[in-house]
Amino acid sequence: MKIVTIGAGYVGLVSGVCLSEIGHEVICVDKSSARIAALKEGKSPIYEPGLEEMMARNVAKGALGFSEDLKGALVDAGAVFICVGTPEDPATGKANLSYVFAAARELAHLIEPGTVIVTKSTVPVGTNEKVAEVIFEEDPNALFEVVSNPEFLREGSAIGDFMEPDRIVVGVAGEVGRWTMSEIYAPLVAKGHVLMTTDLQSAELIKYASNAFLATKITFINEIARLCEKCGADVGMVARGMGLDERIGSRFLRPGPGYGGSCFPKDTSALAAIGREYGAPLAITEATMVANEDRKKDMVAKVVDLFAGDLKGKRIAVFGVTFKPETDDMRAAPALSILPELHAMGAEVCIVDPEGREEATVHFPWAEWAQTPVDAARESDAVVLLTEWQMFKDLDLASISEVMRTPLLADMRNIYSVEAAREAGFKSYRSIGRVGY
């Protein structure tokens, strides 16, 4: 089937490339001429492992293309995926749907009769019905069907998430949409993956409910970690004991400096706003959001404690600033809250991150950058690890401590052990939910 994706950002590009990989003819459309030009040269605007290789393979066989011309791309297309951003409105916490509705208005004048319009963007309950209303307002005679197909792509593992999904959720209002989506995902269903078909509203809510639940699970174990530090328990053992209960499971029970990224902060906020709008306040989701912000303050306090309250003139090496490894995304990264606080207290900050420098430089213009962890640690008074990149897991800790002025370590991801830090020569080691020294 010929498919068009509107938006060649994270969701649109990954979805388009993967749809071409499973056998469809795909054109990714974007209004940014610079982005399209880069894509035509084989350069992805985002860092995602394996994406450029898969992109090149499908361009070479004629299954994938890029264009600024939506009208031309839509010729003979059976489905068009709306993959534009729905950023949080800072004033209300709601999802900003202006890009979705703008795409709908443009499509109204260009789609061929019988086209299926698939909303891939994360949108609140009722949005797909409004998309249909927008199109009918532009063209009362338009023949189309709107489908909800929320994405569940994790940055850093998005290709695997698309090609080996836990589930494919499709919300439909008619048989044409049902049949079209069955055809699109038939190659994945044939491999045993579940295609779950629902009504439009349920599909819209599944995405938000899933992300809010995972954010809540992360926040819960972070609160347990804080309790462990106070009472002398080990959060790693507590999490393992919890995770062995099949009703709970072990995933998302790793403590850290708080959740971030493009989805969890935005989607928990949007879900809370939906609850308020429908008169069904979501107290747990609201509390999760507050607790996650407090968590970042706890991390600042942990670093301050390493220096007995005085950071003035102290040099701090920061290992990792992206919100998670295997991505260059800085959106809502804990570093955005933590590092400015340390800088404001008089600390000098030197950062090393394998993919985050281009974006992070905008946020931290006052910070130094290093090419390697050893370079960042040289003559520093402490190392603060925020992102668990593999390069940091593989470090010889002794090679870090021996070049430091004062060997102090704050491990915000628990990738090291107390014993390893002590043997490496660190004078003090603090982690999450464990007794340090």
C-alpha positions in Angstrom: 0.0 0.0 0.0 1.1 3.5 -0.6 1.3 5.5 2.6 2.2 9.1 3.4 3.4 10.4 6.7 2.9 14.1 7.5 5.8 15.1 9.7 9.3 13.7 9.4 10.2 14.2 13.1 10.7 11.4 15.5 7.4 9.6 15.2 6.8 10.3 11.5 10.3 9.3 10.4 10.6 6.2 12.5 7.1 5.1 11.5 7.6 5.9 7.8 10.9 4.0 7.6 9.6 1.0 9.4 6.4 0.9 7.3 8.6 0.8 4.2 10.7 -2.0 5.8 7.6 -4.2 6.2 6.6 -3.8 2.6 4.8 -0.6 1.9 5.6 2.3 -0.4 6.1 5.4 1.9 6.7 9.1 1.3 7.6 11.2 4.4 6.4 14.8 4.0 7.7 17.7 6.0 7.4 21.5 5.6 11.1 21.9 6.5 13.1 22.1 3.3 16.3 21.7 5.3 15.1 18.5 6.9 13.9 17.0 3.6 17.2 18.0 2.0 19.2 16.2 4.8 16.9 13.1 4.6 17.5 12.9 0.8 21.2 12.9 1.5 20.7 10.0 4.0 21.1 12.1 7.1 18.6 11.6 9.9 17.6 14.7 12.0 17.4 12.5 15.1 19.8 10.1 16.6 18.2 6.6 16.8 20.3 3.4 16.6 19.9 1.7 13.2 17.6 4.3 11.7 19.9 5.7 9.0 20.9 2.2 7.9 17.3 1.1 7.5 16.4 4.3 5.8 19.2 3.9 3.3 18.2 0.3 2.5 14.6 1.2 1.7 15.4 4.4 -0.3 17.7 2.2 -2.4 15.0 -0.3 -3.2 12.5 2.5 -4.0 10.2 1.9 -1.1 10.9 5.2 0.8 11.0 8.8 -0.3 11.0 12.3 1.2 9.1 15.4 -0.1 7.8 18.8 0.8 5.0 18.4 -1.8 2.0 16.9 0.1 -0.3 17.1 -2.9 2.0 15.2 -5.1 2.8 12.6 -2.4 -0.9 11.9 -1.8 -1.6 10.7 -5.4 -2.8 7.0 -5.1 -2.1 6.9 -1.4 -4.4 4.5 0.6 -3.6 6.0 4.0 -2.0 9.1 5.4 -0.5 9.2 8.9 -0.6 12.5 10.8 2.7 12.5 12.8 3.0 16.1 14.0 3.9 17.4 17.4 1.4 17.9 20.2 3.5 19.9 22.7 2.2 20.7 26.1 0.6 24.1 26.5 2.5 25.5 29.5 -0.5 27.6 30.6 -3.0 24.7 30.8 -1.0 21.5 30.7 -3.2 20.4 27.7 -1.9 19.1 24.4 -1.5 21.8 21.8 -3.4 20.4 18.8 -2.9 23.2 16.4 -0.5 21.2 14.2 -2.9 18.3 14.0 -5.8 20.5 12.9 -3.6 22.4 10.5 -2.7 19.1 8.8 -6.4 18.1 8.7 -7.4 21.3 7.0 -4.6 20.9 4.4 -5.6 17.3 3.8 -9.3 18.2 3.3 -8.4 19.8 -0.1 -6.0 17.2 -1.3 -7.1 13.6 -0.3 -8.6 11.3 -2.8 -12.0 9.7 -2.1 -11.7 6.8 0.3 -8.4 7.8 1.9 -7.9 6.7 5.5 -6.5 9.4 7.7 -4.5 7.9 10.6 -3.7 10.0 13.7 -0.4 8.7 14.9 0.3 11.8 17.1 -0.6 11.5 20.7 -3.9 13.3 21.2 -6.6 13.6 23.9 -9.9 11.8 23.9 -12.2 13.2 21.2 -9.5 14.6 18.9 -10.1 12.2 16.1 -13.7 13.1 15.9 -12.7 16.8 15.8 -10.2 16.0 13.0 -13.2 14.6 11.0 -15.2 17.8 11.8 -12.4 20.0 10.6 -12.1 18.2 7.3 -15.9 18.3 6.8 -15.9 22.1 7.5 -13.3 22.5 4.8 -15.0 20.1 2.3 -18.5 18.8 3.2 -18.3 16.3 0.4 -15.0 14.7 1.4 -15.0 10.9 1.5 -12.6 9.6 4.1 -12.3 7.8 7.4 -10.3 8.8 10.5 -8.4 6.2 12.5 -6.6 6.4 15.8 -3.2 4.5 15.9 -1.2 5.8 18.9 2.5 5.2 18.9 4.5 3.3 21.6 8.0 4.1 20.5 10.7 4.5 23.1 13.6 6.7 22.1 16.8 4.6 21.7 14.8 1.4 20.9 12.1 2.8 18.5 12.9 0.5 15.6 12.6 -2.6 17.8 9.4 -1.2 19.3 7.8 -0.8 15.9 9.0 -4.1 14.4 8.4 -6.2 17.5 5.5 -4.4 19.3 3.9 -5.5 22.5 0.6 -4.5 20.8 -0.7 -2.5 17.9 -3.6 -0.3 19.0 -6.1 0.8 16.3 -9.2 2.8 17.0 -11.8 2.7 14.2 -15.3 4.1 13.4 -15.9 2.1 10.2 -15.1 -0.9 8.2 -12.9 0.8 5.7 -10.6 2.0 8.4 -10.6 -1.5 10.0 -9.7 -3.2 6.8 -7.0 -0.7 5.8 -5.2 -0.9 9.2 -5.4 -4.7 9.0 -3.7 -4.6 5.6 -1.0 -2.2 6.8 -0.1 -4.2 9.8 -0.6 -7.7 8.3 3.2 -8.4 8.0 3.5 -7.8 11.8 0.4 -9.7 12.7 1.7 -12.6 10.6 4.7 -12.7 12.9 2.4 -13.2 15.9 2.1 -9.6 17.1 -1.3 -8.5 18.5 -3.5 -6.0 16.6 -6.0 -4.7 19.1 -9.0 -2.9 17.5 -11.1 -0.5 19.6 -13.3 2.5 19.3 -11.7 5.9 18.7 -11.9 7.1 22.3 -10.4 4.0 23.9 -7.5 4.0 21.5 -6.8 7.7 22.4 -6.9 7.0 26.1 -4.8 3.8 26.0 -1.7 5.8 25.0 -2.1 8.4 27.8 -3.0 5.8 30.4 0.0 3.6 29.6 2.5 6.4 29.8 1.0 7.8 33.0 1.1 4.4 34.6 4.7 3.9 33.8 5.6 7.4 35.0 3.8 6.5 38.2 5.7 3.3 38.6 9.0 5.2 38.2 8.0 7.8 40.6 6.9 5.2 43.2 10.3 3.4 43.2 12.0 6.8 43.5 10.0 7.5 46.6 10.8 4.1 48.0 14.5 4.8 47.2 14.4 7.9 49.3 12.9 5.9 52.2 15.6 3.3 51.8 18.2 6.0 52.3 16.6 7.0 55.5 16.1 3.6 57.0 19.1 1.7 55.7 17.4 -0.6 53.2 18.7 -1.3 49.7 16.4 -0.2 47.0 17.9 -2.7 44.5 16.9 -5.6 46.8 13.5 -4.0 47.5 12.8 -3.5 43.7 13.9 -7.1 43.0 11.6 -8.4 45.7 8.7 -6.4 44.3 9.4 -7.3 40.7 9.4 -11.0 41.3 5.6 -10.6 42.0 4.1 -11.2 38.6 1.4 -8.8 39.4 4.0 -6.0 39.6 6.8 -7.0 37.3 10.4 -5.8 37.3 10.3 -3.3 34.5 10.4 0.4 35.4 11.5 -0.3 38.9 14.9 1.3 38.5 15.3 4.4 40.7 16.9 7.5 39.3 16.8 11.3 39.1 13.2 11.4 37.8 11.5 10.7 34.4 12.0 13.0 31.4 11.8 12.8 27.7 9.3 13.7 25.1 6.4 11.6 26.3 6.0 11.0 30.1 6.1 14.7 31.2 3.8 15.8 28.4 1.4 12.9 28.6 1.0 12.9 32.3 0.2 16.6 32.2 -2.2 16.1 29.3 -4.0 13.2 31.0 -4.4 15.2 34.2 -5.9 18.0 32.1 -8.3 15.6 30.4 -9.4 14.3 33.9 -10.1 17.9 35.0 -12.0 18.6 31.8 -14.3 15.6 32.2 -14.8 16.2 35.9 -12.9 13.1 36.8 -9.7 14.4 38.6 -6.8 11.9 38.4 -5.3 12.4 41.9 -2.6 9.8 41.4 -1.4 11.3 38.1 -1.4 14.8 39.6 0.7 13.5 42.6 3.1 11.7 40.3 3.8 15.0 38.4 4.5 16.8 41.7 6.7 14.0 43.1 8.8 13.9 39.9 9.6 17.6 40.1 10.5 17.2 43.8 12.8 14.3 42.8 15.0 16.6 40.8 15.4 18.8 43.9 16.5 15.8 45.9 19.3 15.1 43.4 20.6 18.7 43.8 20.6 18.2 47.5 22.5 14.9 47.1 25.3 16.7 45.3 25.3 19.6 47.7 25.7 17.1 50.6 28.8 15.8 49.0 30.4 19.2 49.5 28.9 19.8 53.0 26.8 22.6 51.5 29.5 24.7 49.7 29.8 24.4 45.9 31.5 27.7 45.3 34.5 27.2 43.0 34.0 23.4 42.9 34.5 21.7 39.6 31.9 19.0 38.8 32.2 16.5 35.9 28.8 15.5 34.7 28.5 12.2 32.9 25.5 12.3 30.6 22.8 14.9 30.1 20.3 13.4 27.7 17.2 12.1 29.4 18.2 8.5 28.7 21.0 6.7 26.8 20.8 6.0 23.0 19.2 9.3 22.2 20.2 13.0 21.8 16.9 14.2 23.2 17.1 16.7 26.0 13.4 17.3 26.4 12.5 17.4 30.2 15.8 15.7 31.0 16.6 15.9 34.7 19.8 17.6 33.8 17.8 20.7 32.8 16.7 21.2 36.4 19.8 19.9 38.2 22.7 21.6 36.4 21.5 25.2 36.5 21.0 24.8 40.2 24.6 23.6 40.7 25.9 26.4 38.5 23.9 29.0 40.4 25.5 27.8 43.6 29.0 28.6 42.2 30.0 25.2 40.7 32.0 24.9 37.5 30.5 22.3 35.3 32.2 20.1 32.7 30.0 17.7 30.6 30.7 14.6 28.6 27.8 13.0 26.6 28.3 11.0 23.4 25.2 12.5 21.6 23.8 15.4 23.6 26.3 18.2 23.0 24.5 20.0 20.1 21.2 20.5 22.0 22.6 20.7 25.5 25.0 23.6 24.6 21.9 25.7 24.0 20.7 25.0 27.6 24.1 25.1 29.3 26.1 27.9 27.5 28.2 28.3 30.7 29.3 24.7 30.8 32.6 23.2 29.5 32.6 20.1 27.3 35.0 17.2 27.3 35.5 14.4 24.7 36.1 11.6 27.2 35.1 10.8 30.8 38.7 11.0 31.9 39.1 14.5 30.3 35.9 15.7 32.1 37.1 14.3 35.4 40.6 15.7 35.3 41.1 18.2 38.2 37.4 17.9 39.2 36.1 17.8 42.7 33.2 15.4 42.0 31.7 13.3 39.2 27.9 13.3 38.9 26.5 10.6 36.7 23.0 11.4 35.2 22.6 9.2 32.1 23.6 5.6 32.0 25.3 5.5 28.6 27.2 2.2 28.0 30.5 4.2 27.8 30.1 5.1 31.5 29.2 1.5 32.5 32.4 0.3 30.9 34.6 2.7 32.7 37.6 1.8 34.8 36.6 3.8 37.8 40.2 4.0 39.1 41.2 5.8 35.9 38.7 8.4 36.8 39.4 8.9 40.5 43.2 9.1 40.1 42.9 12.2 37.8 40.4 14.1 40.1 41.3 16.8 42.6 38.9 15.4 45.1 37.5 11.9 44.2 33.8 12.2 45.0 31.1 10.4 43.1 27.3 10.9 42.9 25.8 8.0 40.9 22.2 8.9 40.1 21.6 5.7 38.1 23.1 3.1 40.4 25.4 1.7 37.7 28.3 1.2 40.1 28.5 -0.5 43.5 29.6 0.9 46.8 32.4 -1.7 46.8 33.6 -0.8 43.3 33.7 2.9 44.1 35.6 2.3 47.3 38.1 0.0 45.6 38.6 2.6 42.8 39.7 5.2 45.4 36.7 7.4 45.7 36.7 9.3 49.0 32.9 9.4 49.1 30.2 7.7 47.0 26.5 8.4 47.0 23.9 6.6 44.9 20.1 6.2 44.9 18.3 4.3 47.6 21.5 2.7 49.1 23.7 3.5 52.0 26.9 5.1 50.7 29.9 6.5 52.5 
